[in-house]
Amino acid sequence: MEQVDFVAIGCGPYNLGLMALAEKTTLRGVCYEQRPEMMWHEGMLIDGMTMQTHYLQDLVTVADPTNEASFLNYLSEAGRLQTFITQERNTIPRTEYNRYLRWVAESLSTVKFGHRVSDVTADGEGYVVTVESAGETIQIRATHVVLGTGMTPLVPDGFEQVIHTSEYMTYRDVLKDKYRVAVVGSGQSAAEVFLDLLGDATNEQRVDWITRSDHFESLEAGKLGDEIFSVDYVRYFHALSYTSRQALLKSFERFRHGVNPETMTAIYETLYHRTAEGESTEQQAALLTQVEVETITYDWLTHRLTGKHVYTGEAIERTYDLVVVATGYRPLLPSWIDRLPIVWEAEKEWRVNETYEIQMEGRFGGKLFTHTNIEHSHGPAATNLGMAVYRNAIILNEMAGETLYEVSVQKPFTTF
């Protein structure tokens, strides 16, 4: 049986960055991904939409600025470096970020697509990983395992035949042909879908935006506020009690679920221009806040949306041809997890130490690290692409038992 230092399961940006950083070390690892190719949020690759992170917060730069998998090197190889500099923007078009990820994946022989990890068992020396591909099953022994299975769309009970934003591009043309469409949710994904549909809507079409939030909130973009995305803050957050961490997470809605100010401005300008000739906004779009959507039922090609106003209790009922929901995601945990002696902090929330190792009962020769399901343990930085680079550096250092990458602990100005 082949022996490696580690197996990474799932190839999203987190594990892809891990494999890119591992290339310059003596660690021997392999990453398995069940999809046939690298694709990142393909359902939301809307033209004109940008990332919310700085271009230097790519897969490798903050840990290793000289790494060949940097975004700047991608631009150079693609012949786009000068044009990127000329545009004077710090953010990357989302479609180009996806192309960058594909470029990195294609350069790494250690990333295997079309390979599904069906089982992981632990023994005294590490882990035995079972992999299925093209009708064949193999087993590989790994000292460590890194879980990066990501998230799966969350659609509430009672929502029938709706389109989750993760599938938006698949149904985009169909949606643009419908007379009445509703977008439910208040975050960046909901805002982008609403803007995209509204921008192409005819005067006969109607696009509504519905949220239970008190108002449409802009993303917190203050420099001091962004210091929660720092190694220092992650360490502070992790040291708190589970109860304190849960309470603190609720205060981060503007950081995690707000809308990019540029997107919000574009929506307002679109609404303004569409009413410049005296047309009523109500004829083309209704923006409803403080509405708790309770059910979306489907019958005879019609969606009936029911709910109530959060504060007045007024009953709400509207009918649409199609409904798009931005109702978020939940961690995707493989079934074999249940067979490992994992220590859980709460239901479906495992105990993770500061260096991203899932704690288990008993002693094992290897470690099970995770990128998935760590918001409860490591705070809002858990889903921040820039912070994932530090996380990968920490995980590689832990696997090697030495400092392969120096993890910056530059003190933020804020005291936590």
N, C-alpha and C positions, 0 to 999 in steps of 0.2 A: 504494500500500500504506500502510495506517495506521501511523503512528509513535507509540510511547509511550516513556516513560522506563523502564518495567519491566513484565514479565509475571511474575505469581506463579502457579505451577503446583500445584494441589491446595489445597483449602480445609478444613484442620483448624484447630484453635485457633491454631496458629503463624501461618499466612498470613492468617487472619481478623484477628488482632491487627495484623499488618503493614498490612493495608488500612485498618483503623480509625485507626491512627496516621498513615497517609499522607494521610488526609482533610484534615488541618490543615496540609498542606505544599503547595508548588507542584509537587511531583512528580506526573506523570500515569502512572497504572498501572492494570492490570486483572488480576483473578484468575480463572482458569478451573478449574472442578471438574466431573469427569465424572458424579458422582452427581446425581440430580434435585433434591436438597434438602440442607440442612444437617442432618447427624446425626453425633453423636459417641459412639463406643463403644455403639451401640444394643444390642448383644448383652449388655451388662452394666449396663443401666439398671434395677437391682434396687431396688425400693422400700425406703427406710430406709437405704440406703448413702450415705455422704458422700464428698466430695473429701478428699484428704490435704493440700491446700494452703489457706492463709489466704484469706478472701474478698477481701482487697485485692490478692491476686496474680491478678487477672483479666487481661483482654486488654490493658489500657492503663494502669492506675492508677500503677504504680511509675515509669512514664516521663512520664505526663501525667495528673495527678489531676483535671484539669478536662475531660477528654475525655468526650463524650456517650456513648461506648460502655462506660463503666464499669459494674461490677456494681451499685454503689449507685444509679446513674441508672436501670438496669433495674428495680431494686426500687421506686423511686419511680414510674416509669411504670406498673408492674404493680400498684401499690397495696399493696405488701408490705413497705415499708420499716419501718414501725412494728412489725409483727409479727416481722420479722427481728431488730430491735433487742431486742425483749422476750424472745426465746428465749435471748439471751446466748450464742450459739455463734459461733466464728470460722470454721467450715467450712460448706460449701454442700452441700445434698443433690445427689447426682449427677444426678438427673432435672431438678432446677432449673438446674443448670449447663448442661445440654443445651438447656433452654428459653432461657437467657440467650444462648447461642451463636446459636440460631436468630433471636432478636430482633435481635442485632447484624447477622447476615447479611442479614436482610430490610431493614435500614435502609441498606445500602450498594449503590448502583447499580453499583459497580465490581466486584462479585462476580457471576460468571456461572456458574450451575449448568447441568447438561446439556451441557457443553462439554468435549470430550476433546482434550488436546494430544497429537497423534500424532507430531510430529517437532519437533526444534529443531536448526537448523544455525547455525554461527558464520561470520561474515565479518569483515572488517577494521573495521567500524563497530559491530558488536553481534551481534544474533541475529535470525534469521527463525523465527517460531513458527507451526507449522501446527496449526490447530484444526478439529475436526469437531463438527458439531452439527446434529441433525435432518436428516441426509442431505446436508448441505452442508459444503464445506470452504473455509476462509478462511485467509489468511496475514496476520500482523501483524509489523511490525518493532519490536524492543525493544532499547534500549541495554543493559539488564541483564535477567537472569532470576533468579528466586528459586524454588528447588526445595523443595516441601513435600509430597512424595508419601507421606510417612509410612511405616508399617510394615504388613507382611502376616503373618497367623498362621503360626507355625512348628510343624509336626507331624512328629515324627521318623519315619524309615523304620521299618517294622515295626509301626506303629500303624494298625490297620485299622478303618474305620467308627466312629471315635471322634468326639466332639463337642468342638471347641475352645471355650474359654470365650468367645471373641468371638461365638459363635453361641448362647450359653446361653439368652437370652430367647426365641429362636425355638423351642427344643426344651424349654423349661421345663415345660410342662404334660405332655408325654410323659414326661419324666424323673420327675416327681412321681407318675406312675402305675405306675412300675416297682418291682419287689420288691427288686432288688439293683442298687445304683448305686455306682460308685467315682469319686472325684475324685483326680486325679493332679497333684501340684504343691504348692508350699509358700508361694507368695506371696499377695498381697492378693486377687487374682482367685480363686484356689483356695479361700481361706478364706471369701470371700463366697458362693461357690456351695455349699460344704459347709454353711454356716450356713443358707442359704435352703432347701436340700433337707431338712436335718435338722429344721428348725423345723416343717415341715408333714408330716413322715413319721409314718405310723401305727406301732403296735407291731409290725405284721407286716412292715414295710419295713426295709431295711438300707441305710445310707449309710456307706461307708468313705472315709477320707482317707489317701492314701499319698504319701510323699515320700522322696527320697533324702537330704535334709538330715539333719543329726545330730539336730535337734530343730525344733519349730515356733517360729520366731523372731519376736519382736515388732519392729516398725519402730523404728529408732533415732530418738527424738524429742527428744534433748537439744539445748538451745539452742546450745551450743558446737559440737556435732556438725553442726548445720545450717549452720554457716559455710562448709561446702564449697559451698553454694549461694550464692555471692557472686561478683561480678565479679573481685575480687582473686584468689580461688582459681582461677577459670577461666583467668586469665592465667598463674598459676603452673603449672597443669597443662599448658596448651598449650605452654609453653616447654620441657617435659621431652622427653627422647628418646622415640621410639616404644616401645622396649623398656621403659623406666621407666613410661610411661603404661599399657601393657598389664598390668604387674605391679601397679600401683597400683589399677587398676579392680577387681581381684579382692578388694581389701580393703573394698569398698563394698557388700557383699551386704546388710548390715543396713539401709543407707540406701535401697537400690534395691528389694530383694525381701522385706523384712520385712512383717509383718502389723500393721495398725493396732491398737494396744493395746485400743481399744474393741471392735473386731471379735473379738479374741482373748477378751476378757472375756465377750462375748455368747455365743460358742461354749461356753465353759466353763459359763456359767450354764444354757444350754440342755441340755447334757449332765447337769448336776446335777439340774435339775428333772425331766428324763425318767427319772431313776433314784431319785427321792425316795421312791417306794413300794416300793423294794427290787428293782426290775428291774435286771438286769445290763447295764452299758453294752455289753458284748460282744454282747448280743442285738440291739442296734440300730445300733451304730457301732464300727468298729475304726479306731484312729488309728495308722498304721504309719509309723515313721521309719526312716531308714537302709536303705531298700529301693530298689534300682536296678531300675526297670521296663525290661525288655529288649524284650519283644514284647507286643502286644495283638492277638490273632487273632480273627477273626469267623467263626462257622459255626453255622447253624441257630438264628439269633436269640440266640446266646450269645457273649459276649466272654470269651476265656480270656487272663488276664493272667499273664505269667511274668516272673520276675526273680530277683534274689538279694540277700541281705543284704550291705551294703557291707563290713562288717568280719568277719563270721563265714563268709561264703560260702554260707550256707544257701540252698537253692533255695526260691523262693516261687512258688506257683501258686494262683490264685483265679479264680472264674467270676462274671460279672456279666451283667445284662441290658443295661446301657448304661454307658459310661465317658466321663467328662468330663476333658479334659486342659488344664492350665494350663501349657503348654510354651513360652510366650513368643512373640516376634515377631522378624522379621528385616526389615532395611530393604527397601523396595520401590523398586527402581531401574528407571526406564523404559529400554526397549531402545535408544532413540536416544543414550543416554549413551555407548555403546560407540563411536559415530562421532565423538566429540569427543576432542581430544588431551589428555586428562586425565592428570595426574601422580598415580600411585598410591603410597601408602605400603606397602600390602600388598594381597593379593588382596581385591577388593571394598571396600577402605578407602582412599578418596582422600585426597590431601594437602590440608588446609584451613588457610588462614592464620588469624590471630587474629580477623580481622573477618568470618569465615565465608565467605570467597571460596574456591571450589575452584580450585586452581592448575592451569594448563594450559601446555603447551609452546607457545612463540611469543607474539606480542603481539596483543592484541585491544582493540578500542575500548571494549567493555563487559565486565562481570563476571558470572560465574555464582556466585550465592550459594546456600547450602543450609541448611535446617533438618534435613534427612534425613541419616542416616549420619554423625553427628559425635561419637558417644560416645567413639570412639577418639582424637579430637583435642581435645575440649573437656570430657571427663569426665562425671561423673554429672549435672551441670547441664544436659546436652544434652536430657534428657527431662523436666526440671522446668518446669512451666507458668509459674511465677513468673519464672524466669530467661529465658524466651522473650521477655518484654517488653523486657528489656535488649538481647537479641539483635536484635530488630526495630529498636530505636532505633539500634544500631550500624550495621545494614544500611542504614537510611534515610540516616544521616549519610554513609556511604560513597558511596551513589548520588548524593547531592546535592553532595558535595565540600565540605560545611560542617556545622557543628553545628546540626542541627535540634532535637535532643533531647539534653539534658545527661545523660550516662550517669554515674550515681552511682558513685563509687569510695570510698565510706566504708570506712575500714579495719576489717576484722573484728578481734576481740580476739586471735584466733589468728594466729601468725606461720607462714606456709607457706614 
